[in-house]
Each structure stands twice: as C-alpha cells, then as structure tokens.
C-alpha cells in the first residue's frame, strides 16, 4: 500500500472532488480518502475501501482523525454498524449539522 499513487477507481473522482485521484497517495492521503468514501460512498465504495485498507486502519483513522462533515445518520451508521466502534466519540467533531437539542 505504501506509496501507491493512481490506483483509485475513476468513479471515486466524484467522492474525492478536491483532488485529482491520479495523484492521491494511498498512504499520505489516507485520512482524506477514508473519510470521503465513508461519508459519501455507497456499499460498493465501502467494499472497495476495505480491500484497499485493513479494517483496523479504517477504524483508527475514523477514531483518531475526526472529520466534521458527516450528517448524524451517516456518522452513526459508519461508527456503529460499518466499523463497530463501541467507544464514545464526540459527535460534535464529526457531524456538521447537529439538531438544536444536541448543541
């Protein structure tokens, strides 16, 4: 995985819109790649993500590098169902739009 550039599927350009996927490095850009795919991808995208990165790496990136751009439902789906993270994570560090009663 280290140093691999240009191995991402062309259809991910829409998920990784702020960069040219041909120049993204799987190692150096993994925080961006993982969060964008978890946040905006579908089941097929997630399956490919798990082929590119071990689940433990994905969980570690999600837990240690909060990315404040998730909607509440997607955050909970990814955290609880997809990754099975049991620890409490500060939702305010992940969710861009919180209901008023949560603030």
Order of alpha helices (4+ residues) and beta strands (2+ residues): alpha-alpha-alpha-beta-alpha-beta
